[in-house]
């Protein structure tokens, strides 16, 4: 047990499943499964982990150990792309991307001029993350700075690691949702001063996508990103064919969509682009070369009919790009990373390149941490990493309980959890070594979660 810890040690016990490498490259040897393990935590970090009988002998006398039966402890899930302001329009379907933006997204986002409304939705969003085992997320606000203030406040109160930023849009959107290049830069700088690097929070410069920003705004977005150490850049690319055609018409000097972002200096480590369904070989190569990440959002892509993301091409061994999974709420249809993993598996199956459960799990944990340049902090269960953990109930429903009697190994068990699991499977969520969500306690507590959204 490491010495010099300032805080007390606490621990949890159950099966442990995590990754020591990349299963896309190393296969089963990349994963680590211990059927009975203890994870010890102090000062917000993991300080010991391993077989229960070994770790128990190293624990300080009197260390509290919370045991979870029929459970699997894993790294907290990472959602690499989500729009929290769109929670009130989840399920508003029947439209393709650009029509959905006009009919659903923009009217919903106009309401965030009201700080009270923003606080209500942000509180709901953070609570749902914890209820679904998500401990880190990269999140879009709206054009309103108060939408980001509300989100960071809610995340800080619950200890969530959050990457977020104010949306930049200065054209091709309703007037009430447009800033201008200088105002967007100035408001971003002010938000960075208030929040970036504060606790577990990081700012993301957030141009919505090339079609809603002028060249002047993209230039200032790049300047803001480059002058802020540790900041992120998040946007969208090649989500639908109509969007690709629109960007080509707006930026005729650039042969390909990704070239627009490259021209303005918006590619590189800590840049995250959602979707990438309709990228060509050269664009995938550019992503790999610049270490720019893609967020694969399968439930959203299916819901809007945008297309099937070619994961096998993105991860081609000769120039593999960084890829993580994203819920993309509210075009995405579920907070659950189990449902998102299953959707990614179905897309891969339809593409003729099946996705093994271990690989799907990696994309939501260690692979996502790598994509977000956080692999040294989160995404695995090792001493020194942040103690962000999800505890999965392996028998959360009668059907899952029945099905688990017939699994052959841990990999099949993960497949069952992906195919049949949902929020009921999240037994507990630990954030920085603190119990942040307990399913059974919440079921018996009055007012354990906020009831709806005001306004």
C-alpha positions in Angstrom: 0.0 0.0 0.0 1.5 3.4 -1.0 2.6 5.6 1.8 2.2 9.4 2.2 -1.6 9.4 1.6 -3.3 12.3 3.2 -6.8 10.8 3.3 -8.4 7.6 4.6 -8.5 4.5 2.5 -11.8 2.9 1.4 -12.3 -0.1 -0.9 -14.8 -2.0 -3.0 -14.9 -5.7 -3.8 -16.3 -7.6 -6.7 -15.2 -8.9 -10.1 -13.0 -6.5 -12.0 -12.8 -6.0 -15.7 -10.4 -3.5 -17.3 -7.8 -3.2 -20.0 -4.0 -3.2 -20.0 -3.8 -2.7 -23.7 -5.7 -2.4 -27.0 -7.9 -5.4 -27.8 -8.2 -4.4 -31.4 -4.4 -5.1 -31.7 -3.7 -7.5 -28.9 -6.9 -9.5 -28.7 -7.9 -11.1 -25.4 -4.5 -10.5 -23.9 -5.3 -6.8 -23.7 -8.0 -7.3 -21.1 -7.8 -8.2 -17.5 -10.5 -10.0 -15.6 -10.3 -10.9 -11.9 -13.4 -12.7 -10.6 -12.9 -11.6 -7.0 -10.9 -8.4 -6.5 -10.5 -5.5 -4.3 -10.0 -1.9 -5.5 -8.6 0.4 -2.8 -8.9 4.2 -3.1 -7.5 7.2 -1.3 -7.3 10.9 -2.1 -9.5 10.4 -5.1 -7.2 7.8 -6.8 -6.8 4.1 -6.9 -4.0 3.0 -4.6 -4.2 -0.8 -4.9 -6.1 -3.4 -6.8 -5.8 -7.1 -7.4 -7.1 -10.5 -6.2 -9.2 -9.9 -3.0 -7.1 -12.1 -0.7 -3.9 -10.3 -1.7 -5.2 -6.7 -1.4 -7.1 -7.5 1.8 -3.8 -8.4 3.5 -2.3 -5.0 2.5 -5.2 -2.8 3.5 -4.8 -0.6 6.6 -6.6 -2.0 9.7 -10.2 -1.0 9.8 -10.5 -0.1 6.1 -14.2 -0.2 5.0 -14.8 -2.5 2.1 -18.1 -2.4 0.2 -18.7 -5.8 -1.3 -20.9 -6.2 -4.4 -22.3 -9.6 -5.2 -22.8 -10.8 -8.8 -21.2 -7.6 -9.9 -18.4 -6.4 -12.2 -16.3 -3.3 -11.4 -15.0 -1.5 -14.4 -13.6 2.0 -15.2 -16.2 4.7 -15.3 -17.8 5.1 -18.7 -16.6 8.0 -21.0 -19.1 9.8 -23.3 -17.0 11.5 -25.9 -19.8 13.5 -27.5 -23.1 14.8 -26.1 -25.4 17.9 -26.3 -26.9 18.4 -22.9 -29.2 21.2 -24.0 -31.1 18.7 -26.3 -32.3 16.5 -23.4 -35.8 18.1 -23.7 -36.1 16.9 -27.4 -34.8 13.4 -27.1 -37.0 11.2 -29.3 -38.2 13.9 -31.6 -37.7 11.8 -34.7 -38.7 11.5 -38.3 -36.2 14.0 -39.7 -32.7 13.9 -41.2 -29.9 15.9 -39.7 -30.2 19.3 -41.2 -34.0 19.4 -40.9 -33.7 18.1 -37.3 -31.4 21.0 -36.4 -33.9 23.5 -37.7 -37.1 21.9 -36.3 -35.8 20.5 -33.0 -32.4 21.6 -31.9 -32.4 25.3 -32.5 -35.8 26.0 -30.8 -34.7 23.9 -27.9 -31.4 25.7 -27.5 -33.0 29.2 -27.6 -34.4 28.4 -24.1 -31.0 28.5 -22.5 -31.0 32.3 -22.4 -32.8 31.6 -19.1 -30.1 30.7 -16.5 -32.7 29.0 -14.3 -33.8 26.7 -17.1 -30.1 25.9 -17.9 -29.5 25.0 -14.2 -32.5 22.7 -14.2 -31.5 20.8 -17.3 -27.8 20.7 -16.3 -28.7 19.2 -12.9 -30.8 16.5 -14.6 -28.0 15.8 -17.1 -25.3 15.3 -14.5 -27.6 13.1 -12.4 -28.4 10.9 -15.4 -24.7 10.6 -16.2 -24.0 9.2 -12.7 -27.1 7.0 -12.8 -25.7 5.5 -16.0 -22.1 5.1 -14.8 -20.7 7.9 -16.9 -17.9 9.6 -15.0 -16.3 11.7 -17.8 -18.0 13.4 -20.8 -17.3 15.9 -23.6 -20.4 18.2 -23.8 -21.7 20.9 -26.0 -23.5 23.9 -24.3 -25.4 26.4 -26.4 -24.3 29.8 -27.7 -25.3 31.2 -24.3 -22.4 31.4 -21.8 -24.8 30.8 -18.9 -25.5 27.3 -20.4 -21.8 26.4 -19.8 -21.8 28.1 -16.3 -24.8 26.0 -15.3 -23.2 22.8 -16.6 -19.8 23.3 -14.9 -21.5 24.2 -11.7 -23.6 21.0 -11.7 -20.6 18.9 -12.6 -18.4 20.4 -9.9 -21.0 19.8 -7.3 -21.0 16.1 -8.1 -17.3 15.7 -8.8 -17.8 14.7 -12.4 -14.9 15.1 -14.9 -16.3 17.3 -17.6 -15.0 18.8 -20.9 -17.5 21.5 -22.2 -17.8 24.7 -24.0 -20.0 27.4 -25.5 -21.2 26.7 -29.0 -19.8 29.1 -31.6 -22.2 30.0 -34.5 -22.2 33.2 -36.5 -24.2 32.2 -39.6 -26.8 29.8 -40.9 -28.7 29.7 -37.6 -31.5 31.7 -36.0 -30.5 35.2 -35.0 -31.1 34.5 -31.3 -28.5 31.7 -31.5 -25.8 33.6 -33.4 -22.8 35.4 -31.9 -20.1 36.9 -34.0 -16.5 35.9 -34.3 -15.2 38.4 -31.7 -18.0 38.0 -29.2 -17.6 34.2 -29.4 -13.9 34.5 -28.7 -14.4 37.0 -25.9 -17.1 34.9 -24.2 -15.0 31.8 -24.5 -12.0 33.5 -22.9 -14.2 34.6 -20.0 -15.5 31.1 -19.5 -12.0 29.7 -19.6 -11.0 32.2 -16.9 -13.9 31.0 -14.7 -13.7 27.3 -15.3 -10.8 25.8 -17.2 -8.5 23.7 -15.0 -10.7 24.2 -12.0 -10.9 20.8 -10.3 -11.8 18.2 -12.9 -13.1 20.6 -15.4 -11.7 21.5 -18.8 -12.9 23.9 -21.5 -13.6 22.9 -25.1 -13.6 25.5 -27.8 -16.8 24.5 -29.6 -17.6 25.6 -33.2 -20.8 23.7 -34.0 -19.6 22.8 -37.5 -18.1 24.5 -40.5 -21.4 25.4 -42.0 -22.5 27.6 -39.0 -19.2 29.4 -38.6 -17.6 31.9 -40.9 -13.9 31.7 -41.7 -13.3 34.6 -39.3 -14.9 32.6 -36.5 -12.9 29.5 -37.2 -9.7 31.5 -37.2 -10.5 32.9 -33.8 -11.6 29.5 -32.5 -8.2 28.1 -33.4 -6.5 31.1 -31.7 -8.5 30.6 -28.5 -7.7 26.8 -28.5 -4.0 27.3 -29.1 -3.5 29.9 -26.5 -5.2 27.9 -23.7 -3.0 25.1 -22.4 -4.9 21.9 -21.9 -8.0 23.0 -23.7 -10.0 20.9 -26.1 -11.6 21.6 -29.5 -14.9 19.8 -30.3 -17.1 20.0 -33.4 -18.8 17.8 -36.0 -17.6 16.4 -39.4 -19.2 14.4 -42.2 -22.3 13.3 -40.3 -24.6 13.3 -43.4 -24.1 13.5 -47.1 -26.2 16.6 -47.3 -24.0 18.3 -44.7 -20.9 17.3 -46.6 -22.3 18.8 -49.8 -23.3 22.0 -47.9 -19.8 22.5 -46.5 -18.3 21.9 -49.9 -20.5 24.7 -51.3 -19.6 27.1 -48.5 -15.8 26.3 -48.7 -15.2 25.6 -52.4 -11.4 26.1 -52.1 -11.2 22.9 -50.0 -11.6 19.6 -51.7 -12.7 17.7 -48.6 -14.6 18.5 -45.5 -11.8 17.8 -43.1 -9.5 20.0 -45.1 -11.5 23.0 -43.9 -10.7 22.3 -40.3 -7.1 21.5 -41.2 -6.7 24.9 -43.0 -7.8 26.8 -39.9 -5.5 24.8 -37.5 -8.3 22.9 -35.8 -6.8 19.4 -35.9 -4.5 17.8 -33.3 -4.4 16.2 -29.9 -7.4 17.1 -27.8 -9.5 17.8 -30.9 -12.6 15.7 -31.0 -14.9 15.5 -34.0 -18.3 13.7 -33.9 -19.4 11.2 -36.5 -17.0 11.1 -39.5 -19.4 8.7 -41.3 -18.6 10.0 -44.8 -14.8 10.5 -44.6 -12.5 9.2 -47.3 -9.2 7.4 -46.9 -7.2 10.6 -47.1 -9.3 12.1 -44.3 -8.9 9.1 -42.0 -5.1 9.2 -42.7 -5.1 12.9 -41.7 -6.9 12.2 -38.5 -4.3 9.6 -37.6 -1.4 11.8 -38.6 -2.6 14.7 -36.4 -3.9 12.5 -33.5 -7.3 14.1 -33.9 -10.1 11.9 -32.3 -13.5 10.8 -33.7 -16.5 10.2 -31.5 -18.6 7.4 -33.0 -22.3 8.0 -32.1 -24.3 5.0 -33.4 -27.7 5.6 -31.8 -27.8 9.1 -33.2 -26.6 8.1 -36.7 -29.4 5.5 -36.9 -32.0 7.7 -35.4 -31.4 10.5 -38.0 -30.6 8.0 -40.8 -27.2 9.6 -41.3 -25.4 6.4 -42.2 -23.2 3.6 -40.9 -19.9 4.6 -39.4 -17.0 2.5 -40.9 -15.2 1.7 -37.7 -13.1 -0.9 -39.4 -11.7 1.7 -41.8 -11.2 4.3 -39.0 -9.1 1.7 -37.1 -7.2 0.2 -40.0 -3.9 -1.0 -38.6 -1.7 0.9 -41.0 -3.0 4.3 -39.8 -5.5 3.8 -37.0 -7.3 6.9 -35.9 -8.3 7.6 -32.3 -12.0 6.6 -31.7 -14.3 6.8 -28.7 -18.0 6.3 -28.3 -20.5 9.1 -27.8 -24.2 9.1 -27.0 -24.9 12.3 -28.9 -28.0 13.1 -26.9 -30.5 14.3 -28.0 -30.4 12.9 -31.5 -28.9 9.9 -29.7 -31.5 7.9 -27.9 -30.0 6.7 -24.7 -27.7 7.8 -21.9 -26.7 4.2 -21.5 -23.2 3.3 -22.7 -24.4 -0.4 -22.7 -27.0 0.6 -25.3 -24.5 2.7 -27.1 -22.0 -0.2 -27.2 -24.7 -2.5 -28.5 -25.6 0.0 -31.2 -22.0 0.2 -32.3 -21.9 -3.6 -32.4 -25.0 -3.7 -34.6 -23.6 -1.0 -37.0 -20.3 -3.0 -37.2 -22.3 -6.2 -38.0 -24.3 -4.5 -40.7 -20.9 -3.3 -42.2 -19.6 -6.9 -42.3 -17.0 -6.3 -39.6 -18.3 -7.7 -36.3 -17.3 -5.9 -33.1 -16.2 -8.1 -30.2 -17.7 -7.1 -26.8 -14.3 -6.5 -25.4 -13.5 -4.0 -28.2 -16.8 -2.2 -27.7 -16.1 -1.9 -23.9 -12.6 -0.6 -24.7 -14.1 2.2 -26.9 -16.2 3.3 -23.9 -13.3 3.2 -21.4 -9.6 3.0 -22.0 -9.9 3.7 -25.7 -12.0 6.8 -25.0 -9.5 8.0 -22.4 -6.8 7.6 -25.0 -8.8 9.5 -27.6 -9.3 12.4 -25.1 -5.6 12.5 -24.1 -6.5 11.3 -20.6 -5.1 7.8 -20.6 -2.8 8.6 -17.7 -5.7 9.7 -15.5 -8.8 7.6 -16.4 -10.1 4.6 -18.4 -8.4 1.8 -16.5 -8.1 0.3 -13.0 -4.5 0.8 -11.9 -2.8 2.4 -9.0 -2.4 6.1 -9.7 -5.4 6.5 -11.9 -8.5 8.5 -10.8 -10.9 6.3 -8.8 -13.7 6.7 -11.3 -15.5 3.3 -11.3 -18.8 1.8 -12.4 -20.3 -1.3 -10.7 -22.4 -3.4 -13.0 -25.1 -5.6 -11.6 -24.7 -8.8 -13.8 -28.2 -9.9 -12.9 -30.1 -6.7 -13.0 -33.3 -8.0 -14.7 -35.1 -11.4 -14.6 -34.1 -12.0 -18.3 -30.5 -11.1 -17.7 -30.4 -13.3 -14.6 -31.7 -16.2 -16.6 -29.4 -15.6 -19.6 -26.3 -15.3 -17.4 -26.8 -19.0 -16.2 -25.6 -20.1 -19.7 -22.7 -17.8 -20.5 -19.4 -19.6 -21.2 -16.9 -16.9 -20.2 -16.5 -13.2 -19.3 -16.6 -12.1 -22.9 -19.9 -13.7 -23.5 -21.2 -12.1 -20.3 -20.2 -8.7 -21.6 -22.1 -9.4 -24.8 -25.2 -10.3 -22.8 -24.9 -7.1 -20.7 -24.6 -5.0 -23.9 -27.5 -6.7 -25.6 -29.9 -6.7 -22.7 -28.7 -4.2 -20.1 -29.7 -0.6 -19.5 -29.6 1.9 -16.6 -31.0 -0.8 -14.2 -27.6 -2.6 -14.6 -25.7 0.3 -13.0 -25.4 -0.8 -9.3 -23.1 2.1 -8.3 -21.0 4.8 -9.6 -17.8 6.0 -7.8 -16.3 9.3 -8.7 -12.8 10.2 -7.4 -13.1 7.6 -4.8 -16.5 8.7 -3.5 -19.8 6.9 -3.9 -21.7 9.3 -6.2 -24.6 7.0 -7.2 -26.1 4.0 -5.4 -29.0 2.4 -7.3 -30.6 0.6 -4.3 -30.3 3.6 -2.0 -31.8 5.9 -4.7 -34.8 3.5 -5.1 -35.6 4.0 -1.5 -34.8 7.6 -1.1 -37.4 10.3 -1.5 -36.4 13.0 -4.0 -33.1 11.2 -4.9 -33.2 12.8 -8.4 -34.7 16.0 -9.7 -38.3 15.6 -11.0 -38.4 17.1 -14.4 -37.4 20.4 -15.9 -39.0 23.7 -15.1 -39.9 26.5 -17.5 
